[in-house]
Amino acid sequence: MNTRWWAVVVLAALPSLGAGGDPEAPPESWTQLWLFRFLVNVAGYATILVPGYLLVQYFRRINYLETGRGVFFPLVRACVFGNEPKASDEVPLAPRTEPAETSPTRQALKLLFCAVGLQVSYLTWGVLQERVMTRSYGATATSPGERFTDSQFLVLMNRVLAFLVAGLTCVLCKQPRHGAPMYRYSYASLSNVLSSWFQYEALKFVSFPTQVLAKASKVIPVMLMGKLVSKRSYEHWEYLTAGLISIGVSMFLLSSGPEPRSSPATTLSGLILLAGYIACDSFTSNWQDTLFAYRMSSVQMMFGVNCFSCVLTVVSLLQQGALLEGTRFMGRHSEFAAHALLLSICSAFGQLFIFYTISQFGATVFTIIMTLRQAIAILLSCLLYGHTVTVVGGLGVAVVFAALLLRVYARGRLKHRGKKAVPAESPVQMV
């Protein structure tokens, strides 16, 4: 796709939204503006999704499931219509149960293994994420080095490894017979890719602690999306905790210490990107929840979403010529290559730790571990990268995590009383 052609379309719509970094220095060119890159990425995804949508509608209109024949019939049926699961093929997704003979010591060691695995995977992932997007590579006494700016390339690396890990798990471990039409994964895949892109891109404009708190506050848009997508209703305590989270985030954002890159332009860009991340991520978790009605496993969900994500990002990068440039950057900077690979490993295996923890100890224990991970991630970021947090900002952080723990407690009480609690956030997205 001709990048200059798209410039004619979007230049008029581009305000003073910079490319991050030093707010006093203008971007090298309009191609570095995050809004332009976002529109070009979306245009690339459209070249796959629009023809795919038209094909799905065409096969449905001609009733291909009843009239179609030939070598492509199984592929079209799986992608467009899905397969009705047979009772003999069902692998029951049994609830979490623990053998009676399991000793407390063994349980404690298993819980420690899960907690350490989750903390190491996602704390390392968070530290590397900030390192890759906010620091230069190849800096010397005479050269400032260069920064890696293509967030979509990092998204691709994460998705490729997650796709391979999920595929290998599906081959080695027996899964339920797959029944969902494959095209339905594309909705969650698109929102997942966009949310990840927003997440990486936002680090050019806001600090990592700000991003972590924004993730914690996505409880509110998740509830809104739940009403719109799944027609859910919520308890009073859920609205209360959502309000407390909003208050805590506001306290942090309004009282945080000065950041070297802070300016009205960068702050606006950062808030827009965080809002985009929260909106896309909220849709992803709710759409995935509707897909689980097909009785698939979490690993099958991971495989399907990442499969489409790989296709979308590869096509978009090839159209922009960015796939080769990202590969060249890796060749020039071996440190970046190691960081990107480790980032992908942490993301992929972290998801497997999520599935294992939930299967062994339930969603409540998992949520507590991940809430603690977010708090530790803020502390690590402040220590490693010199972010400042005021007393009021620290109180805001405390309010946010107190509200999250209150949600865990209330959800557990509802479950104990036999009431149906609101479904937890999708494990594929809980990062």
C-alpha positions in Angstrom: 0.0 0.0 0.0 1.3 3.4 -1.0 2.0 5.3 2.3 2.1 8.7 0.5 -1.3 8.1 -0.9 -2.7 7.8 2.6 -1.1 11.0 3.6 -3.4 12.9 1.3 -6.4 11.4 3.1 -5.3 11.9 6.7 -3.1 15.0 6.8 -6.0 17.3 7.1 -7.3 15.4 10.1 -3.9 15.4 11.9 -3.7 18.0 14.7 -0.6 18.6 16.7 -0.3 15.0 17.8 3.3 14.3 18.0 5.3 11.1 17.8 6.3 11.0 21.4 9.7 11.5 23.0 10.8 15.1 23.5 7.8 17.4 23.4 9.9 20.3 22.2 11.2 18.5 19.1 8.8 18.1 16.2 8.4 14.7 14.7 10.7 13.8 11.8 7.8 13.6 9.4 4.1 13.2 9.3 4.6 9.4 8.9 5.7 9.3 12.5 2.5 10.7 13.9 0.7 8.0 15.8 -2.7 8.9 14.3 -1.4 8.4 10.8 0.2 5.1 11.7 -3.0 3.9 13.3 -5.1 4.8 10.2 -2.5 3.0 7.9 -2.7 -0.1 10.1 -6.5 -0.1 10.1 -6.4 0.3 6.3 -4.1 -2.8 6.1 -6.5 -4.9 8.3 -9.4 -3.8 6.1 -7.8 -5.4 3.0 -8.2 -8.7 4.8 -11.4 -8.3 6.8 -13.6 -6.6 4.2 -13.1 -9.3 1.5 -13.5 -11.9 4.2 -16.7 -10.4 5.4 -18.1 -10.3 1.9 -17.1 -14.0 1.3 -18.9 -15.0 4.5 -22.0 -13.2 3.5 -21.9 -14.7 0.0 -21.5 -18.3 1.3 -24.4 -17.8 3.7 -26.6 -16.3 1.0 -26.2 -19.2 -1.4 -26.6 -21.7 1.5 -23.3 -23.3 0.7 -23.6 -25.6 3.7 -26.4 -27.5 2.0 -25.4 -27.1 -1.7 -21.6 -26.9 -1.6 -19.3 -29.8 -2.6 -15.7 -30.2 -3.6 -12.3 -30.2 -2.0 -12.8 -26.8 -0.3 -16.1 -27.7 1.4 -14.6 -28.8 4.7 -12.5 -25.5 4.9 -15.5 -23.3 4.0 -17.7 -25.1 6.5 -15.2 -24.7 9.3 -14.5 -21.1 8.6 -18.0 -19.8 7.8 -20.5 -22.2 9.5 -18.6 -24.1 12.1 -19.2 -27.7 13.2 -21.9 -28.9 15.5 -20.1 -30.8 18.3 -21.1 -34.5 18.7 -21.8 -36.0 22.2 -19.2 -38.7 21.5 -16.6 -36.1 20.7 -17.1 -33.9 23.7 -14.3 -33.5 26.2 -16.1 -32.2 29.3 -14.7 -29.0 30.7 -14.9 -30.2 34.3 -14.8 -27.6 37.1 -11.7 -27.3 39.2 -11.4 -30.2 41.6 -8.6 -31.2 43.9 -7.9 -34.9 44.9 -8.7 -35.6 48.5 -5.2 -37.1 49.1 -3.4 -33.9 48.0 -1.4 -32.7 51.0 -1.4 -29.1 52.2 2.3 -28.9 51.5 1.9 -30.0 47.9 -1.0 -27.5 47.5 1.1 -24.7 48.9 4.0 -25.6 46.6 1.7 -25.6 43.6 0.2 -22.2 44.6 3.8 -20.9 45.0 4.7 -22.2 41.6 1.7 -20.5 40.0 2.3 -17.2 41.8 6.0 -17.1 41.0 5.3 -18.0 37.3 2.7 -15.3 36.9 4.8 -12.6 38.7 8.0 -13.4 36.9 6.3 -13.6 33.5 4.3 -10.4 33.7 6.7 -8.3 35.8 9.4 -9.1 33.3 7.0 -8.4 30.4 6.1 -5.0 31.9 9.7 -3.9 32.6 10.8 -4.9 29.0 7.7 -3.2 27.5 8.8 0.1 29.0 12.4 -0.5 28.1 11.7 -1.2 24.4 9.3 1.7 23.9 11.0 4.5 25.9 14.8 3.9 25.6 17.3 4.1 22.8 19.4 1.2 21.4 23.0 1.5 20.3 23.7 4.7 22.3 27.4 5.6 22.6 29.4 8.6 23.8 29.2 10.1 20.3 25.8 8.8 19.2 22.4 9.0 20.9 21.4 5.7 19.4 17.9 5.0 17.9 14.6 4.1 19.3 12.3 1.4 18.0 9.0 3.0 17.1 6.9 0.3 15.3 4.5 -1.0 17.9 2.8 -3.3 15.4 6.0 -5.3 14.9 6.1 -6.1 18.6 2.5 -7.1 18.5 3.3 -9.5 15.7 6.2 -11.1 17.6 4.0 -11.6 20.6 1.2 -13.2 18.6 3.4 -15.5 16.6 4.9 -17.1 19.6 1.5 -17.3 21.4 0.0 -18.9 18.3 2.8 -21.6 18.2 2.5 -22.3 21.9 -1.3 -22.6 21.7 -1.1 -24.8 18.6 1.5 -27.1 20.2 -0.7 -27.4 23.3 -3.8 -28.3 21.2 -1.8 -31.0 19.5 -0.3 -32.5 22.7 -3.4 -32.2 25.0 -6.8 -33.4 24.0 -9.3 -30.6 23.4 -13.1 -30.4 23.0 -14.3 -30.8 19.4 -14.2 -27.4 17.9 -17.6 -26.0 16.8 -17.2 -22.2 16.4 -17.1 -20.7 12.9 -13.5 -19.5 12.5 -14.4 -16.1 11.2 -15.9 -15.2 14.6 -12.4 -15.1 16.1 -11.6 -12.2 13.8 -13.6 -9.8 15.8 -11.8 -10.5 19.0 -8.5 -10.7 17.1 -8.9 -7.2 15.6 -9.8 -5.6 18.9 -6.9 -7.5 20.6 -4.4 -6.3 18.0 -5.6 -2.8 18.3 -5.6 -2.8 22.1 -2.0 -4.2 22.1 -0.9 -1.5 19.6 -2.5 1.3 21.8 -0.8 -0.2 24.8 2.7 -0.1 23.3 2.1 3.3 21.6 0.8 4.9 24.8 4.2 4.4 26.5 5.7 7.0 24.2 3.4 9.6 25.9 2.6 8.5 29.4 4.5 6.7 32.2 4.2 3.0 32.9 2.5 3.5 36.3 -0.1 5.7 34.6 -0.7 2.9 32.1 -1.1 0.2 34.8 -3.7 2.3 36.6 -5.5 2.8 33.4 -5.7 -1.0 33.0 -7.0 -1.3 36.5 -9.8 1.2 35.6 -11.0 -0.8 32.6 -13.5 -2.4 35.0 -15.8 0.5 34.2 -15.7 0.2 30.3 -15.9 -3.6 30.7 -19.2 -3.2 32.6 -20.4 -0.8 29.9 -19.4 -3.2 27.1 -21.1 -6.0 29.1 -24.4 -4.1 29.0 -24.0 -3.4 25.2 -22.6 -6.7 24.0 -23.9 -9.3 26.4 -26.9 -7.5 27.9 -25.7 -8.1 31.5 -26.9 -6.6 34.7 -24.7 -5.7 37.6 -24.9 -5.6 41.4 -24.7 -2.4 43.5 -21.3 -3.3 44.9 -19.9 -3.5 41.4 -20.9 0.1 40.7 -19.5 1.1 44.0 -16.1 -0.4 43.4 -16.0 1.0 39.8 -16.6 4.4 41.3 -13.8 3.9 43.8 -11.5 2.9 41.0 -12.4 6.1 39.1 -11.7 8.2 42.2 -8.3 6.5 42.8 -7.2 6.9 39.2 -8.2 10.5 39.2 -6.2 11.2 42.4 -3.1 9.6 40.8 -3.4 11.4 37.5 -4.1 14.8 39.0 -1.4 14.7 41.6 1.5 12.7 40.0 4.9 14.3 40.0 6.2 15.9 36.8 7.4 13.6 34.0 10.3 14.7 31.7 8.0 14.2 28.6 4.9 15.8 30.1 3.2 18.5 28.0 -0.4 19.2 27.0 0.1 17.6 23.6 1.7 14.4 24.9 -0.7 14.1 27.7 -3.7 14.4 25.3 -2.2 11.8 23.0 -1.5 9.5 25.9 -5.0 9.7 27.2 -6.5 9.1 23.8 -4.3 6.0 23.3 -5.2 4.7 26.8 -8.9 5.2 26.0 -8.5 3.3 22.8 -6.7 0.5 24.6 -9.4 0.3 27.3 -12.3 0.4 24.7 -10.8 -2.3 22.5 -9.7 -4.5 25.4 -13.2 -4.3 27.0 -14.8 -5.4 23.7 -12.3 -8.3 23.4 -13.1 -9.8 26.8 -16.8 -9.6 26.3 -16.7 -11.0 22.8 -14.5 -13.9 23.9 -17.1 -14.6 26.7 -19.8 -15.0 24.0 -17.5 -17.4 22.0 -17.1 -19.7 25.0 -20.8 -20.6 24.5 -19.3 -23.0 21.9 -17.7 -25.0 24.7 -14.2 -24.4 23.6 -11.2 -24.5 25.8 -9.1 -21.5 26.7 -6.2 -22.8 24.7 -8.4 -23.1 21.6 -9.5 -19.5 22.1 -5.9 -18.5 22.4 -5.1 -20.4 19.2 -8.0 -18.9 17.2 -7.5 -15.3 18.2 -3.7 -15.4 17.7 -4.1 -17.1 14.3 -6.1 -14.2 12.9 -3.8 -11.7 14.7 -0.8 -13.1 12.9 -2.5 -12.8 9.6 -3.7 -9.2 10.1 -0.3 -7.9 11.4 1.8 -9.7 8.8 -0.3 -8.3 5.9 -0.3 -4.8 7.3 3.4 -4.8 7.9 4.1 -6.2 4.5 2.0 -3.5 2.9 3.9 -0.8 4.7 7.3 -2.3 4.2 7.7 -2.3 8.0 8.3 -6.1 8.4 11.7 -5.9 6.7 12.6 -2.7 8.6 11.7 -4.3 11.9 13.9 -7.3 11.0 16.8 -5.0 10.0 16.5 -3.1 13.4 16.8 -6.5 15.1 19.9 -7.2 13.1 21.4 -3.8 14.0 20.7 -4.2 17.7 21.1 -7.6 19.1 19.9 -6.3 22.5 16.6 -5.3 21.0 16.2 -8.8 19.5 16.8 -10.4 22.9 14.3 -8.0 24.5 11.7 -8.6 21.9 12.1 -12.4 22.1 11.9 -12.4 25.9 8.9 -10.1 25.7 7.1 -12.7 23.5 8.1 -15.6 25.7 6.8 -13.9 28.8 3.5 -13.1 27.1 2.9 -16.6 25.7 3.9 -18.6 28.7 2.3 -16.1 31.0 -1.0 -17.0 29.4 -0.4 -20.7 30.0 0.3 -19.9 33.7 -3.1 -18.1 33.7 -5.0 -21.1 32.5 -3.2 -23.5 34.9 -3.7 -21.2 37.9 -7.5 -20.8 37.2 -7.9 -24.5 36.7 -6.2 -25.4 39.9 -7.2 -22.6 42.3 -10.0 -20.7 40.6 -10.5 -17.1 39.4 -10.5 -15.5 42.8 -6.9 -16.6 43.7 -5.8 -15.7 40.2 -7.2 -12.2 40.4 -5.5 -11.6 43.7 -2.2 -12.6 42.3 -2.6 -10.4 39.2 -3.7 -7.5 41.4 -0.6 -7.8 43.4 1.4 -8.0 40.2 0.0 -4.6 39.1 1.1 -3.0 42.4 4.6 -4.5 42.2 4.9 -3.4 38.5 4.2 0.2 39.5 6.9 0.0 42.2 9.4 -1.6 39.9 8.8 1.0 37.2 9.3 3.8 39.7 12.5 2.3 40.9 14.0 1.4 37.5 12.9 4.3 35.5 12.7 7.2 38.0 9.0 7.9 37.9 7.8 10.1 40.8 4.6 9.6 42.8 3.3 12.1 45.3 1.6 11.2 48.6 -1.8 11.9 47.1 -1.0 9.9 44.1 0.1 7.0 46.3 -3.2 7.2 48.1 -4.9 7.1 44.8 -3.0 3.9 43.9 -4.0 2.4 47.3 -7.7 3.3 46.7 -7.6 1.5 43.3 -6.1 -1.7 44.6 -8.3 -1.7 47.7 -11.4 -1.4 45.4 -10.0 -4.3 43.2 -9.6 -6.5 46.3 -13.1 -5.5 47.5 -14.4 -6.8 44.2 -12.6 -10.1 44.7 -14.0 -10.4 48.2 -17.6 -9.6 47.1 -17.4 -11.9 44.2 -16.3 -14.7 46.5 -19.1 -14.0 48.9 -21.7 -14.3 46.1 -20.2 -17.6 45.0 -20.2 -18.9 48.5 -23.9 -18.0 48.9 -24.7 -19.8 45.6 -25.6 -16.7 43.6 -24.4 -16.2 40.1 -21.6 -13.7 40.0 -20.7 -11.6 37.0 -18.2 -13.6 34.8 -14.6 -12.8 35.4 -12.5 -11.1 32.8 -11.4 -13.4 30.0 -8.0 -15.0 31.0 -6.7 -14.4 27.5 -6.9 -10.7 28.1 -5.9 -10.6 31.8 -2.4 -9.2 31.3 
